[in-house]
């Protein structure tokens, strides 16, 4: 079962595999990411964890559903071997990107409608910051990798919540005590392993 997470280019029964793989990859990739830093910043500024967490949840669901839909749709049209190699290469590129530390400008104004409450401020800010972020790009690749749009969306959203809910609740204490660099390296290794397994499977090296 463990090897099946990586050995098939487009497995048929992938719901649980897609869910678990997506949640694990995104949870690790999110550690130290700019959206996690934004979650800490929002928690420090507003000190209202419930609307912040709900804002993150709905922003992630919307953003990652669209990202997974893009990947899923492209894979449905471009199912040739070269596209699968491109997906594998994107995971390997994600491994390198995950190792690059993110920063966020704490003095920059949060982008939200004038007079918006904490929930709407979080929703808008998180959705915008997530655009083009590594976890969104990973969701596109996962949507192309797995033939299960719902499972990928649920998995990546779960991964984001696993990383960001503690960031909202514990903030700087979490950043000091959790070995962020080690987790980033772990995420990079998982992305690399997934990419290499896909290439090995496409080349017929895996029986």
C-alpha positions as CSV (number, residue, x, y, z in Angstrom):
1,X,0.0,0.0,0.0
2,X,2.8,2.4,0.9
3,X,4.5,2.0,-2.5
4,X,1.2,2.4,-4.3
5,X,1.2,6.1,-3.3
6,X,4.0,6.6,-5.9
7,X,4.1,3.8,-8.3
8,X,1.1,4.4,-10.6
9,X,0.9,7.4,-12.9
10,X,-3.0,7.5,-12.8
11,X,-4.3,4.9,-10.3
12,X,-8.0,4.0,-10.4
13,X,-8.8,3.7,-6.7
14,X,-7.0,6.6,-5.3
15,X,-9.3,8.3,-2.9
16,X,-7.5,7.4,0.3
17,X,-4.1,7.5,-1.3
18,X,-4.8,10.9,-2.8
19,X,-6.2,12.2,0.5
20,X,-3.2,11.0,2.6
21,X,-0.5,11.9,0.1
22,X,-2.0,15.4,-0.5
23,X,-2.4,16.2,3.2
24,X,1.1,15.0,4.1
25,X,2.9,16.8,1.3
26,X,1.0,20.1,1.8
27,X,1.2,20.0,5.7
28,X,5.0,19.7,5.5
29,X,5.4,22.1,2.6
30,X,3.3,24.7,4.5
31,X,5.8,24.8,7.5
32,X,7.6,28.1,7.3
33,X,5.6,29.1,4.2
34,X,4.4,32.6,3.8
35,X,0.8,31.6,4.3
36,X,1.7,30.1,7.7
37,X,3.6,33.3,8.5
38,X,0.4,35.2,7.5
39,X,-1.6,33.1,9.8
40,X,0.7,34.0,12.7
41,X,0.5,37.7,11.7
42,X,-3.3,37.6,11.6
43,X,-3.5,35.9,15.0
44,X,-1.1,38.5,16.5
45,X,-3.1,41.5,15.0
46,X,-6.6,40.3,15.7
47,X,-6.4,37.8,18.6
48,X,-9.6,36.1,17.4
49,X,-8.7,32.6,16.5
50,X,-12.1,31.2,15.5
51,X,-12.9,33.7,12.6
52,X,-9.2,33.5,11.5
53,X,-9.3,29.7,11.3
54,X,-12.7,29.8,9.5
55,X,-11.3,32.3,7.0
56,X,-8.3,30.2,6.3
57,X,-10.5,27.1,5.8
58,X,-12.8,28.7,3.3
59,X,-10.1,30.5,1.5
60,X,-8.1,27.3,1.1
61,X,-11.1,25.3,0.0
62,X,-11.9,27.8,-2.7
63,X,-8.3,28.3,-3.8
64,X,-7.3,24.6,-3.8
65,X,-10.5,23.4,-5.5
66,X,-9.7,25.7,-8.4
67,X,-6.0,24.6,-8.4
68,X,-6.9,20.9,-8.3
69,X,-9.5,21.4,-11.0
70,X,-6.9,23.0,-13.2
71,X,-4.5,20.0,-12.7
72,X,-7.3,17.5,-13.1
73,X,-8.7,19.1,-16.3
74,X,-5.2,19.4,-17.9
75,X,-4.5,15.8,-17.2
76,X,-7.8,14.7,-18.7
77,X,-6.8,16.5,-22.0
78,X,-3.1,15.9,-22.0
79,X,-2.8,12.3,-20.9
80,X,0.3,11.6,-23.1
81,X,3.5,10.3,-21.7
82,X,5.3,13.6,-22.0
83,X,2.7,15.3,-19.8
84,X,3.2,12.7,-17.1
85,X,7.0,13.4,-17.3
86,X,6.1,17.1,-16.9
87,X,4.1,16.3,-13.8
88,X,6.9,14.3,-12.3
89,X,9.4,17.1,-13.1
90,X,7.1,19.5,-11.3
91,X,7.3,17.5,-8.1
92,X,11.1,17.5,-8.4
93,X,11.0,21.2,-8.9
94,X,8.7,21.5,-5.8
95,X,11.4,19.7,-3.8
96,X,13.9,22.5,-4.5
97,X,11.3,25.3,-4.0
98,X,10.3,23.9,-0.6
99,X,13.8,24.4,0.7
100,X,13.7,28.2,-0.1
101,X,12.6,30.1,3.0
102,X,9.6,32.4,2.7
103,X,9.3,35.9,4.2
104,X,6.3,38.2,4.7
105,X,6.2,42.0,5.3
106,X,4.7,42.3,8.7
107,X,4.2,46.1,8.2
108,X,2.3,45.7,4.9
109,X,-1.4,46.4,5.2
110,X,-3.6,43.4,4.9
111,X,-5.6,43.3,1.6
112,X,-9.3,43.3,2.4
113,X,-12.4,45.3,1.7
114,X,-12.7,48.5,3.7
115,X,-14.5,47.8,7.0
116,X,-14.2,44.1,6.7
117,X,-14.4,41.9,9.8
118,X,-11.7,39.5,10.9
119,X,-13.2,36.6,8.9
120,X,-13.5,38.5,5.6
121,X,-10.0,40.0,6.1
122,X,-8.5,36.6,6.7
123,X,-10.5,35.1,3.8
124,X,-9.4,37.7,1.2
125,X,-5.8,38.0,2.5
126,X,-5.2,34.3,2.6
127,X,-6.8,33.6,-0.8
128,X,-4.6,36.3,-2.4
129,X,-1.4,35.3,-0.7
130,X,-2.0,31.7,-1.7
131,X,-2.1,32.6,-5.4
132,X,1.0,31.2,-7.0
133,X,2.3,29.9,-3.7
134,X,4.1,26.6,-3.5
135,X,1.2,24.8,-1.9
136,X,-1.2,26.0,-4.7
137,X,1.3,24.8,-7.3
138,X,1.6,21.5,-5.5
139,X,-2.2,21.2,-5.5
140,X,-2.2,21.7,-9.3
141,X,0.4,18.9,-9.7
142,X,-1.5,16.6,-7.3
143,X,-4.7,17.2,-9.2
144,X,-2.9,16.1,-12.4
145,X,-1.3,13.2,-10.6
146,X,-4.4,11.7,-9.0
147,X,-7.8,11.1,-10.8
148,X,-9.8,12.3,-7.8
149,X,-10.6,16.0,-7.6
150,X,-12.5,15.9,-4.3
151,X,-9.9,13.8,-2.5
152,X,-7.0,16.1,-3.6
153,X,-8.9,19.2,-2.5
154,X,-9.8,17.7,0.9
155,X,-6.3,16.4,1.4
156,X,-4.5,19.7,0.6
157,X,-7.0,21.6,2.6
158,X,-6.5,19.3,5.6
159,X,-2.8,19.7,5.2
160,X,-3.1,23.5,5.3
161,X,-5.3,23.3,8.4
162,X,-2.9,20.9,10.1
163,X,-0.1,23.5,9.6
164,X,-2.0,26.7,10.2
165,X,-4.4,26.0,13.1
166,X,-1.5,25.5,15.5
167,X,0.1,28.6,14.0
168,X,-3.0,30.7,14.8
169,X,-3.4,29.2,18.3
170,X,0.2,29.2,19.4
171,X,2.0,31.6,17.0
172,X,5.6,32.4,17.8
173,X,5.8,29.6,20.4
174,X,5.2,27.1,17.6
175,X,7.8,28.7,15.4
176,X,10.4,28.5,18.2
177,X,9.8,24.9,19.3
178,X,9.0,23.2,16.0
179,X,12.0,22.3,13.8
180,X,10.8,24.1,10.7
181,X,13.9,23.4,8.7
182,X,13.8,19.7,9.3
183,X,10.1,19.6,8.3
184,X,10.9,21.5,5.1
185,X,13.6,19.0,4.3
186,X,11.2,16.2,4.9
187,X,8.7,17.8,2.5
188,X,11.4,18.3,-0.1
189,X,12.3,14.6,0.2
190,X,8.7,13.5,-0.3
191,X,8.2,15.7,-3.3
192,X,11.5,14.3,-4.8
193,X,10.5,10.7,-4.0
194,X,7.1,11.2,-5.7
195,X,8.7,12.7,-8.8
196,X,11.3,10.0,-9.1
197,X,8.8,7.2,-8.5
198,X,6.6,8.6,-11.3
199,X,9.6,8.7,-13.7
200,X,10.7,5.2,-12.8
201,X,7.1,3.9,-13.3
202,X,6.9,5.6,-16.7
203,X,10.2,4.2,-17.8
204,X,9.1,0.7,-16.8
205,X,11.7,0.3,-14.1
206,X,9.1,-0.7,-11.5
207,X,7.6,-4.1,-12.0
